[in-house]
Every structure is written in structure tokens, then in C-alpha cells.
Amino acid sequence: MTQSARSAVSAVALAVASSFVLVGCATSVPTSTTTILAADEILTADLASDVTARGVVLAAVLLVAGDVEAALDKGVVTAAEVNTAQVAVDEGTLDVWRQRAEMDSK
């Protein structure tokens, strides 16, 4: 197995493990109402007040290589952004969220 393949497998394994941790602490994290968007709606839809494209991308990074709970506690990301990031990772739409974050920052 090549180094890049090992890295990809490690990243996926860490993301899956992180999702189990999030499920375990979901009762202690306030949730909000947000609609998960289809890939073709991400770039143009109005986002819920507790979701930003930048936050979704950051939450995805935290899911793979960070401390999501600490980020939630400090208000760096919202629970809705973490949930949306997990769906984006699962559905392969994270790159579209990155594009939206770039558009929103202009």
C-alpha cells in the first residue's frame, strides 16, 4: 500500500471514529434546526443562522484531525456545522462547501 493510500485510509478511519464520538456526546451538545443541502444547492442556498460554509469546512478538518468537543465548547464551530460537515464528508460534497466558503469570503 502506498503512503498516500495509507494516509487516505487513516483519514477515513479517523473520521469514522470521530463520528462515533460525536454520537456519544450528542446529548450534551445543543442542536439546532438546519436542513442538509443537496450538492447542487450548497453554492446558492440561504444557510441557517448557525451554519457558515467556513464553519463547515473547519468542522470537517476538526473531525479528522482535531478536538471537535473543545471547538464546540469554545464556540469555534457550531453543532450544526459539525453535523453538516459529517454529511459533507459522507456524501463527498466537502469541496463544494470549500467553494462556498471562498465565495462567501469575497
C-alpha positions in Angstrom: 0.0 0.0 0.0 1.4 3.4 -1.0 1.9 6.2 1.5 -1.0 8.3 0.0 -3.3 5.3 0.2 -2.3 4.7 3.9 -3.0 8.4 4.6 -6.4 8.2 2.9 -7.3 5.1 4.9 -6.1 6.7 8.1 -8.1 9.8 7.4 -11.3 7.9 6.7 -10.8 5.7 9.8 -10.3 8.8 12.0 -13.4 10.5 10.5 -15.5 7.4 11.2 -14.2 7.1 14.7 -14.9 10.8 15.3 -18.5 10.3 14.2 -18.9 7.7 16.9 -17.5 10.1 19.5 -19.9 12.8 18.3 -22.9 10.5 18.5 -21.9 9.6 22.1 -21.8 13.2 23.2 -24.7 14.5 21.1 -27.0 14.8 24.1 -24.6 17.3 25.7 -24.3 19.5 22.6 -27.1 21.8 21.8 -28.6 21.1 18.4 -30.3 23.4 16.1 -32.6 23.1 13.2 -30.8 23.0 9.9 -31.5 21.4 6.6 -28.8 19.4 5.0 -28.4 20.7 1.5 -28.0 18.8 -1.7 -24.7 19.3 -3.5 -26.4 21.4 -6.2 -27.9 23.8 -3.5 -24.8 24.4 -1.4 -23.4 27.2 -3.5 -26.6 29.2 -3.7 -28.9 28.3 -0.8 -29.5 30.6 2.2 -27.8 28.9 5.2 -29.3 28.6 8.6 -28.2 31.2 11.1 -25.9 28.8 12.9 -24.1 27.5 9.7 -21.4 29.1 7.7 -19.5 27.5 4.8 -16.3 28.3 6.6 -17.5 26.7 9.7 -18.5 23.5 7.9 -15.0 23.3 6.3 -13.3 23.9 9.6 -15.6 21.3 11.3 -14.6 18.8 8.7 -10.9 19.4 9.5 -11.6 19.0 13.2 -13.5 15.8 12.6 -10.4 14.3 11.0 -7.6 15.9 13.0 -8.8 18.0 15.9 -10.8 18.2 19.1 -14.4 18.8 18.0 -15.7 18.9 21.6 -13.2 21.6 22.5 -14.1 23.6 19.4 -17.8 23.3 20.2 -17.2 24.4 23.8 -15.2 27.5 22.7 -17.7 28.4 20.0 -15.3 27.9 17.1 -17.8 25.8 15.3 -21.5 25.1 15.9 -23.1 21.7 16.4 -25.0 22.3 13.1 -21.7 22.9 11.3 -20.2 19.7 12.7 -23.3 17.7 11.6 -23.2 19.3 8.2 -19.5 18.6 7.9 -20.1 15.0 8.7 -22.7 14.7 6.0 -20.4 16.5 3.5 -17.6 14.1 4.2 -20.0 11.1 3.9 -21.6 12.4 0.7 -18.4 13.8 -0.9 -19.6 17.4 -1.0 -16.9 19.0 1.1 -15.2 20.5 -1.9 -18.4 22.3 -2.8 -18.6 23.7 0.8 -15.0 24.9 0.3 -16.1 26.7 -2.9 -19.0 28.3 -1.0 -16.6 29.4 1.8 -14.3 31.0 -0.8 -17.3 32.8 -2.4 -18.6 34.0 0.9 -15.3 35.5 1.9 -15.1 37.7 -1.1 
